[in-house]
Amino acid sequence: MTDGTGLIERFYEDVIGNCQMNLIDELVVEDIVDHEQGLPGQPPGREGVKFFVNAMRRTWTIRDGAVIRICLCQEDQREEALEAAGLSE
């Protein structure tokens, strides 16, 4: 996990896939910078990650095992994509 790939996979699997929200404090630094436009009302930093994950979980019912993690890694760059199958409520 020295390159962060394991940490990212754990986040997707445990936090997104299994709704272990308590792990956000362990896996996400307090002052994380999100380079995407946030949701309306989304705060910055770690609290923004919690806000986003909660909003996603309220909107979609993610089926067990349906979260797919994709990591495209190059020497000093990492791009993440998430695909999840679920039902919109």
PAZAPA-4460 file (N, C-alpha, C; in steps of 0.05 Angstrom, whole numbers, plus 32768, in hexadecimal, padded with zeros to 4 digits):
% residues 89
    n_x    n_y    n_z   ca_x   ca_y   ca_z    c_x    c_y    c_z   seq   type   mol
   8010   7FE8   8000   8000   8000   8000   8011   8019   8000     1      M     A
   802A   8017   7FFA   803B   802F   7FFA   8034   8043   7FE5     2      T     A
   8027   803A   7FCF   801F   804D   7FBB   8003   8058   7FBE     3      D     A
   7FF5   804F   7FD3   7FDA   8059   7FD8   7FC4   8049   7FCB     4      G     A
   7FCB   8037   7FB9   7FB7   8028   7FAB   7FA6   8017   7FBE     5      T     A
   7FB2   800A   7FD1   7FA3   7FFA   7FE5   7F90   800B   7FF5     6      G     A
   7F99   8023   7FFC   7F88   8035   800C   7F70   803D   7FFC     7      L     A
   7F74   8043   7FE2   7F5D   804B   7FD1   7F4A   8034   7FCD     8      I     A
   7F55   801C   7FC9   7F44   8004   7FC6   7F34   7FFF   7FE0     9      E     A
   7F41   8002   7FF6   7F33   7FFF   8010   7F1C   8013   8013    10      R     A
   7F22   802C   800B   7F0D   8040   800D   7EF5   8038   7FFC    11      F     A
   7EF9   8031   7FE3   7EE3   802A   7FD2   7ED4   8011   7FDC    12      Y     A
   7EE3   7FFD   7FE5   7ED6   7FE4   7FEE   7EC8   7FE7   8008    13      E     A
   7ED6   7FF3   801C   7ECB   7FF4   8037   7EB8   800B   803C    14      D     A
   7EC0   8023   8033   7EAF   803A   8038   7E98   803C   8024    15      V     A
   7E9E   803B   800A   7E88   803D   7FF6   7E78   8023   7FF5    16      I     A
   7E86   800D   7FF2   7E78   7FF3   7FED   7E6A   7FE8   8006    17      G     A
   7E77   7FEB   801D   7E6C   7FDF   8035   7E63   7FF3   804A    18      N     A
   7E62   800C   8042   7E58   8022   8053   7E64   8024   806F    19      C     A
   7E7F   801F   8070   7E8D   8022   8089   7E97   803F   808C    20      Q     A
   7E84   8051   8091   7E89   806D   8092   7E9E   8075   80A7    21      M     A
   7EA0   8065   80BC   7EB3   806B   80D1   7ED0   806A   80C7    22      N     A
   7ED5   805D   80B1   7EF0   805B   80A6   7EF9   8075   8097    23      L     A
   7EE7   8087   8091   7EEE   809F   8083   7F03   80AF   8094    24      I     A
   7EFF   80B0   80AE   7F12   80BF   80BF   7F2E   80B2   80BE    25      D     A
   7F2F   8098   80BA   7F49   808A   80B9   7F56   808C   809D    26      E     A
   7F46   808B   8088   7F50   8089   806D   7F54   80A3   805E    27      L     A
   7F47   80B9   8068   7F47   80D2   8059   7F54   80E8   806B    28      V     A
   7F67   80F6   8060   7F74   810C   806F   7F5F   8123   8073    29      V     A
   7F63   8131   8089   7F50   8146   8090   7F4D   815B   807B    30      E     A
   7F63   8163   806E   7F63   8179   805B   7F64   8170   803E    31      D     A
   7F58   8159   8038   7F57   814F   801D   7F4C   8164   800A    32      I     A
   7F57   8165   7FF2   7F4D   8178   7FDE   7F3F   8169   7FC8    33      V     A
   7F26   816F   7FC4   7F16   8162   7FAF   7F18   8174   7F96    34      D     A
   7F22   816A   7F81   7F25   817A   7F69   7F0D   8179   7F56    35      H     A
   7EF8   816D   7F60   7EDE   816C   7F51   7ECB   8180   7F5E    36      E     A
   7EB8   8189   7F4F   7EA4   819B   7F5A   7E93   818B   7F6E    37      Q     A
   7E90   8195   7F86   7E81   8187   7F9B   7E63   8189   7F96    38      G     A
   7E54   817A   7FA6   7E37   817B   7FA6   7E2F   8195   7FB4    39      L     A
   7E17   819F   7FAF   7E0D   81B6   7FBD   7E0D   81B1   7FDB    40      P     A
   7E1A   81C4   7FEA   7E1C   81C1   8007   7E32   81B0   8011    41      G     A
   7E42   81A5   7FFF   7E58   8194   8007   7E6F   81A4   8013    42      Q     A
   7E77   819E   802C   7E8D   81AD   8038   7EA8   81A3   802D    43      P     A
   7EBD   81B1   8032   7ED8   81A9   8029   7EE3   8193   803C    44      P     A
   7EF9   8187   8033   7F08   8175   8044   7EFA   815A   8049    45      G     A
   7F02   814E   805F   7EF8   8133   8066   7EDA   8134   806A    46      R     A
   7ECF   8149   8075   7EB2   814B   8079   7EA4   814B   805E    47      E     A
   7EB1   8156   804A   7EA5   8155   802F   7EA4   8139   8024    48      G     A
   7EB8   8128   802A   7EB8   810C   8022   7EA1   80FE   802F    49      V     A
   7E9D   8102   8049   7E87   80F6   8057   7E6C   80FF   804B    50      K     A
   7E6A   8119   8045   7E51   8124   8039   7E4C   8116   801F    51      F     A
   7E60   8114   800E   7E5D   8108   7FF3   7E55   80EA   7FF5    52      F     A
   7E63   80DB   8006   7E5D   80BE   8009   7E41   80BA   8014    53      V     A
   7E39   80CA   8028   7E1E   80C8   8033   7E09   80CF   801D    54      N     A
   7E0E   80E4   800D   7DFB   80EB   7FF8   7DF9   80D4   7FE3    55      A     A
   7E0F   80C8   7FDC   7E0F   80B3   7FC9   7E00   809A   7FD4    56      M     A
   7E05   8094   7FED   7DF8   807D   7FFA   7DDA   8082   7FFD    57      R     A
   7DD2   809B   8002   7DB5   80A0   8004   7DA7   809E   7FE8    58      R     A
   7DB6   80A5   7FD3   7DAA   80A6   7FB9   7DAA   808A   7FAB    59      T     A
   7DBE   807A   7FB0   7DC1   8060   7FA3   7DC3   804A   7FB7    60      W     A
   7DB6   8034   7FB2   7DB9   801C   7FC2   7DCE   800C   7FB3    61      T     A
   7DE6   800B   7FBF   7DFC   7FFC   7FB2   7DFA   7FDF   7FBB    62      I     A
   7DF8   7FCD   7FA8   7DF6   7FB1   7FAE   7E10   7FA6   7FB8    63      R     A
   7E0F   7F93   7FCA   7E27   7F86   7FD4   7E38   7F7C   7FBD    64      D     A
   7E51   7F82   7FBE   7E64   7F78   7FAA   7E63   7F86   7F8F    65      G     A
   7E52   7F9B   7F8D   7E4E   7FA7   7F73   7E62   7FBE   7F6E    66      A     A
   7E71   7FC5   7F82   7E84   7FDB   7F7E   7E9D   7FD1   7F70    67      V     A
   7EA4   7FDF   7F5A   7EBB   7FD8   7F4B   7ECF   7FEE   7F4E    68      I     A
   7EE8   7FE7   7F55   7EFD   7FFB   7F59   7F0F   7FF9   7F40    69      R     A
   7F15   8010   7F36   7F27   8012   7F1F   7F3E   8024   7F27    70      I     A
   7F56   801B   7F24   7F6D   802C   7F2A   7F80   802C   7F12    71      C     A
   7F83   8042   7F05   7F95   8045   7EEF   7FAD   8054   7EF9    72      L     A
   7FC3   8047   7EFE   7FDA   8053   7F0A   7FF1   8055   7EF7    73      C     A
   7FFE   806D   7EF8   8017   8071   7EEA   802B   807C   7EFE    74      Q     A
   8043   807F   7EF7   8058   8086   7F0A   8050   809A   7F20    75      E     A
   8048   80B2   7F18   8042   80C6   7F2D   8025   80CF   7F2B    76      D     A
   8015   80C1   7F1C   7FF9   80C9   7F19   7FE7   80B2   7F1F    77      Q     A
   7FD0   80B8   7F2A   7FBD   80A3   7F30   7FA1   80AE   7F2A    78      R     A
   7F92   809F   7F1B   7F77   80A7   7F14   7F64   8092   7F1F    79      E     A
   7F4F   809A   7F2B   7F3C   8087   7F37   7F21   808A   7F29    80      E     A
   7F14   8074   7F26   7EF8   8074   7F1B   7EE8   8060   7F2B    81      A     A
   7ECF   8066   7F2F   7EBE   8054   7F3F   7EA5   804E   7F2E    82      L     A
   7E9F   8035   7F2C   7E87   802D   7F1F   7E78   801C   7F33    83      E     A
   7E5F   8022   7F38   7E4F   8013   7F4B   7E34   800D   7F3F    84      A     A
   7E2B   7FF5   7F43   7E10   7FED   7F3A   7DFD   7FF0   7F52    85      A     A
   7DE7   7FFC   7F4E   7DD4   8000   7F64   7DB9   8009   7F5A    86      G     A
   7DA8   800F   7F6C   7D8D   8018   7F66   7D89   8034   7F70    87      L     A
   7D7E   8045   7F60   7D78   8061   7F68   7D5E   8060   7F77    88      S     A
   7D5F   806C   7F8F   7D46   806D   7F9F   7D38   8087   7F9C    89      E     A
***
